[in-house]
Amino acid sequence: MTFFRRYIALVDAMNRAIGRVTMYGIFALMGVLLWSSISKTFFNPSLWTLEMAQFMMVGYYILGGPYSIQMGSNVRMDLLYGEWSTRRKAAVDSVTVCFLIFYLVVLLWGGIDSTAYSFKYGGERSPTAWRPYLWPIKIVMCVGIVLMLLQAVSELFKDILRLRGEEVADVV
């Protein structure tokens, strides 16, 4: 159980730090969207703004996801869940998180395959007028999926500790 606690502390600290930094990415995204509006109104429209905003939103969402799970900000059906005991919540969560882990492993497999494809053919490019390389955002997606996978395992370990009746410090 010491391994579980060390793993939880390390992964939670890492994802908390990455999540807190990623939170401020919304301001960069707002800047790109503001420039897009200004350039469409007063100048020739910038070709890169829409796609850059999409890439930034992917990074924001993917890298912020593990922090969201850690903070309990993810969406769940709370019709019955809110009234359950901590032990019962841990039992249900330990089952559902296994489905999440399976999904993330499959997603990571596809992401790595897609990233390798981008490198294999000399740098896959977007078919838009701007034509950016796609491998940077694919790497960000793979890193985000790995972080989410690590956080899901951390949540599983927390549920196991709760099922054993041990205290688990909640992140604030």
C-alpha positions as CSV (number, residue, x, y, z in Angstrom):
1,M,0.0,0.0,0.0
2,T,3.0,2.3,0.4
3,F,3.6,2.0,-3.4
4,F,-0.1,3.1,-4.0
5,R,0.4,6.1,-1.8
6,R,3.7,7.1,-3.4
7,Y,2.2,6.6,-6.9
8,I,-0.9,8.7,-6.0
9,A,1.3,11.5,-4.5
10,L,3.6,11.6,-7.6
11,V,0.9,11.4,-10.3
12,D,-1.5,13.8,-8.5
13,A,1.3,16.4,-8.0
14,M,2.5,16.1,-11.6
15,N,-1.0,16.4,-13.0
16,R,-1.9,19.2,-10.7
17,A,1.1,21.2,-11.8
18,I,0.4,20.6,-15.5
19,G,-3.3,21.3,-15.0
20,R,-2.7,24.6,-13.2
21,V,-0.3,25.7,-16.0
22,T,-2.7,24.5,-18.7
23,M,-5.5,26.5,-17.2
24,Y,-3.9,29.7,-18.4
25,G,-3.9,28.4,-22.0
26,I,-7.4,29.8,-22.3
27,F,-5.9,33.3,-22.4
28,A,-3.7,32.4,-25.4
29,L,-6.7,30.8,-27.1
30,M,-8.7,34.0,-26.5
31,G,-5.9,36.0,-28.0
32,V,-5.9,33.9,-31.2
33,L,-9.7,34.2,-31.5
34,L,-9.5,37.9,-30.8
35,W,-6.9,38.3,-33.6
36,S,-9.1,36.2,-35.9
37,S,-12.0,38.6,-35.3
38,I,-9.9,41.7,-35.8
39,S,-8.2,40.4,-38.9
40,K,-11.6,39.4,-40.5
41,T,-13.0,42.8,-39.7
42,F,-10.2,45.2,-40.5
43,F,-7.6,43.3,-42.6
44,N,-7.4,40.3,-44.9
45,P,-8.5,37.3,-42.8
46,S,-5.6,35.3,-41.3
47,L,-5.7,31.7,-42.6
48,W,-4.0,30.2,-39.5
49,T,-6.3,31.5,-36.7
50,L,-9.1,29.0,-36.9
51,E,-6.9,25.9,-37.1
52,M,-4.5,27.3,-34.4
53,A,-7.5,27.8,-32.1
54,Q,-8.6,24.2,-32.7
55,F,-5.1,22.9,-31.9
56,M,-4.9,25.0,-28.8
57,M,-8.3,23.8,-27.7
58,V,-7.2,20.2,-28.1
59,G,-4.2,20.9,-26.0
60,Y,-6.2,22.7,-23.4
61,Y,-8.8,19.9,-23.2
62,I,-6.4,17.0,-23.3
63,L,-3.8,18.3,-20.9
64,G,-6.4,19.7,-18.5
65,G,-8.4,16.4,-18.4
66,P,-6.3,14.6,-15.8
67,Y,-6.5,17.6,-13.5
68,S,-10.3,17.7,-14.0
69,I,-10.6,14.0,-13.0
70,Q,-8.3,14.6,-10.0
71,M,-10.5,17.5,-8.8
72,G,-13.7,15.5,-9.3
73,S,-14.9,18.0,-11.9
74,N,-15.8,15.4,-14.4
75,V,-19.4,14.8,-15.3
76,R,-21.2,11.9,-13.7
77,M,-24.8,10.9,-13.3
78,D,-25.5,11.9,-9.7
79,L,-29.0,10.7,-9.3
80,L,-28.1,8.0,-6.8
81,Y,-24.3,8.4,-6.5
82,G,-24.5,11.5,-4.3
83,E,-26.3,9.7,-1.5
84,W,-24.0,6.6,-1.4
85,S,-21.4,6.0,1.3
86,T,-17.8,6.6,0.6
87,R,-17.2,2.8,0.5
88,R,-20.0,2.2,-2.0
89,K,-18.8,5.1,-4.2
90,A,-15.3,3.6,-4.2
91,A,-16.6,0.2,-5.2
92,V,-18.6,1.5,-8.1
93,D,-15.8,3.9,-9.2
94,S,-13.2,1.1,-9.0
95,V,-15.3,-0.8,-11.6
96,T,-16.0,2.1,-13.9
97,V,-12.4,3.4,-13.8
98,C,-11.3,0.0,-15.3
99,F,-13.5,0.8,-18.3
100,L,-11.9,4.2,-18.6
101,I,-8.4,2.6,-18.4
102,F,-9.3,0.2,-21.2
103,Y,-10.6,3.0,-23.3
104,L,-7.5,5.1,-22.7
105,V,-5.2,2.2,-23.7
106,V,-7.1,1.8,-26.9
107,L,-7.1,5.5,-27.5
108,L,-3.3,5.7,-26.8
109,W,-2.7,2.8,-29.2
110,G,-4.5,4.6,-32.0
111,G,-2.8,7.9,-31.1
112,I,0.7,6.4,-31.3
113,D,-0.2,4.7,-34.6
114,S,-1.5,8.0,-36.0
115,T,1.6,9.9,-34.8
116,A,3.9,7.3,-36.3
117,Y,2.0,7.6,-39.6
118,S,2.6,11.4,-39.5
119,F,6.4,10.9,-39.2
120,K,6.5,8.0,-41.7
121,Y,5.3,10.0,-44.6
122,G,7.6,13.0,-44.1
123,G,5.3,15.0,-41.9
124,E,1.6,14.7,-42.5
125,R,0.1,18.1,-43.2
126,S,-3.4,19.4,-42.8
127,P,-5.3,19.8,-46.1
128,T,-6.2,23.4,-45.4
129,A,-4.7,26.6,-46.9
130,W,-2.4,27.0,-43.9
131,R,-1.1,23.4,-44.2
132,P,0.5,23.0,-40.7
133,Y,2.3,19.8,-39.7
134,L,0.0,17.6,-37.7
135,W,2.7,15.7,-35.7
136,P,3.0,18.4,-32.9
137,I,-0.7,18.2,-31.9
138,K,-0.6,14.4,-32.2
139,I,2.3,14.3,-29.8
140,V,0.4,16.6,-27.4
141,M,-2.6,14.3,-27.6
142,C,-0.5,11.2,-26.9
143,V,1.1,12.9,-23.9
144,G,-2.3,14.0,-22.6
145,I,-3.7,10.5,-23.0
146,V,-0.7,9.1,-21.0
147,L,-1.3,11.7,-18.3
148,M,-5.0,10.8,-18.2
149,L,-4.1,7.1,-18.0
150,L,-1.7,7.7,-15.1
151,Q,-4.4,9.7,-13.3
152,A,-7.0,7.0,-13.9
153,V,-4.7,4.4,-12.3
154,S,-4.2,6.9,-9.4
155,E,-8.0,7.1,-9.0
156,L,-8.2,3.3,-9.0
157,F,-5.5,3.1,-6.3
158,K,-7.5,5.7,-4.2
159,D,-10.6,3.6,-4.6
160,I,-8.8,0.5,-3.5
161,L,-7.4,2.3,-0.4
162,R,-10.9,3.5,0.4
163,L,-12.3,0.0,0.0
164,R,-9.7,-1.2,2.5
165,G,-11.0,1.5,4.9
166,E,-7.9,3.7,4.7
167,E,-8.0,7.4,4.6
168,V,-7.1,9.1,1.3
169,A,-6.4,12.8,1.3
170,D,-8.6,14.6,-1.2
171,V,-7.1,17.2,-3.4
172,V,-8.1,20.8,-2.7
